[in-house]
Amino acid sequence: MPWNCFFKCMKRPTQKPAKWADHYTRKAQKEHYPARSVYKLKEIQHRHALIQKGHKVLDLGCAPGSWTLYAAELTGPSGQVVGVDLKPLSIPVPSHVQIITGDILSLDKILLESIGKEYNAVLSDMAPDTTGNRIVDSTRSFHLCQAALSIAQNFLLPGGGFICKIFQGDGFKSFCEDVASVYHNYKIFKPQSSRKASSEIYIIGKGKK
Ligand SMILES: C[S@@+](CC[C@H](N)C(=O)[O-])C[C@H]1O[C@@H](n2cnc3c(N)ncnc32)[C@H](O)[C@@H]1O
């Protein structure tokens, strides 16, 4: 099957939207993405165009797979997308996508070797299991972001881009400073598709030094 037919023809497993499903959840169902989070990456991509055809993209916290699928559409088969998550993906992915099941906080040699090197973009939509306690949740999110930034430092090519979700809290300012110190430019962005009540926000590092 030609690769661009893959996205149109494949039937990804779908669930009926719940009664509370909002506009983006219904849109994701209709467009065969496994999660509404895809529209956050779409908004970021429309503004910053960090992912291009032929790029190599590392997607941290990739399950259930919406960002991975969208990134794979953007890179096309001349590129490559590697997704890592604690959980396996339950959707089919195109052949230029590789999924690795593992913990970003405890990368061992085998995991590091399977991830490879020389990425054009590192994405992290990682989120901890939330407790409802904002301080605990934002602290856990901060640790995931620090791990993602460190991975991006090691795996990104100079000039590469970094997109990272963080739950706003005590570590937010210092994380922005860390990103600012290793990228030529950085932006903070709250997508429209991100729920207003959520403390999540995205930091976009452009041009790794
Ligand atoms: C909001 S979901 C990501 C959604 C994804 N971007 C998509 O569009 O389908 C957050 C993911 O981060 C993963 N995650 C959290 N901590 C992680 C860790 N230490 N290592 C790898 N993945 C992690 C979770 O398992 C979860 O699947």
The ligand as an SDF file (V2000), in Angstrom:
LIG
                    3D

 27 29  0  0  0  0  0  0  0  0999 V2000
   -0.6460   12.3670   27.5820 C   0  0  0  0  0  0  0  0  0  0  0  0
    0.0190   10.7960   27.2100 S   0  0  0  0  0  0  0  0  0  0  0  0
    0.7960   11.0970   25.6520 C   0  0  0  0  0  0  0  0  0  0  0  0
   -0.1930   11.1850   24.5250 C   0  0  0  0  0  0  0  0  0  0  0  0
    0.4710   11.0780   23.1720 C   0  0  0  0  0  0  0  0  0  0  0  0
    1.2680   12.2670   22.8760 N   0  0  0  0  0  0  0  0  0  0  0  0
   -0.5480   10.9220   22.0810 C   0  0  0  0  0  0  0  0  0  0  0  0
   -0.8150   11.9050   21.3760 O   0  0  0  0  0  0  0  0  0  0  0  0
   -1.0830    9.8380   21.9110 O   0  0  0  0  0  0  0  0  0  0  0  0
    1.4010   10.7250   28.2950 C   0  0  0  0  0  0  0  0  0  0  0  0
    2.2030    9.4510   28.1810 C   0  0  0  0  0  0  0  0  0  0  0  0
    3.4310    9.6110   28.9180 O   0  0  0  0  0  0  0  0  0  0  0  0
    3.8330    8.2980   29.2880 C   0  0  0  0  0  0  0  0  0  0  0  0
    4.8900    8.3390   30.3000 N   0  0  0  0  0  0  0  0  0  0  0  0
    4.8070    8.8430   31.5590 C   0  0  0  0  0  0  0  0  0  0  0  0
    5.9480    8.6470   32.2180 N   0  0  0  0  0  0  0  0  0  0  0  0
    6.7980    8.0080   31.3690 C   0  0  0  0  0  0  0  0  0  0  0  0
    8.1200    7.5010   31.4780 C   0  0  0  0  0  0  0  0  0  0  0  0
    8.8160    7.6220   32.6250 N   0  0  0  0  0  0  0  0  0  0  0  0
    8.6860    6.8970   30.4180 N   0  0  0  0  0  0  0  0  0  0  0  0
    7.9680    6.7560   29.2550 C   0  0  0  0  0  0  0  0  0  0  0  0
    6.7040    7.2010   29.0880 N   0  0  0  0  0  0  0  0  0  0  0  0
    6.1180    7.8150   30.1210 C   0  0  0  0  0  0  0  0  0  0  0  0
    2.5370    7.6860   29.7850 C   0  0  0  0  0  0  0  0  0  0  0  0
    2.6350    6.2750   29.8210 O   0  0  0  0  0  0  0  0  0  0  0  0
    1.5160    8.2170   28.7960 C   0  0  0  0  0  0  0  0  0  0  0  0
    1.2430    7.2700   27.7920 O   0  0  0  0  0  0  0  0  0  0  0  0
  1  2  1  0
  2  3  1  0
  2 10  1  0
  3  4  1  0
  4  5  1  0
  5  6  1  0
  5  7  1  0
  7  8  2  0
  7  9  1  0
 10 11  1  0
 11 12  1  0
 11 26  1  0
 12 13  1  0
 13 14  1  0
 13 24  1  0
 14 15  1  0
 14 23  1  0
 15 16  2  0
 16 17  1  0
 17 18  1  0
 17 23  2  0
 18 19  1  0
 18 20  2  0
 20 21  1  0
 21 22  2  0
 22 23  1  0
 24 25  1  0
 24 26  1  0
 26 27  1  0
M  CHG  2   2   1   9  -1
M  END
$$$$
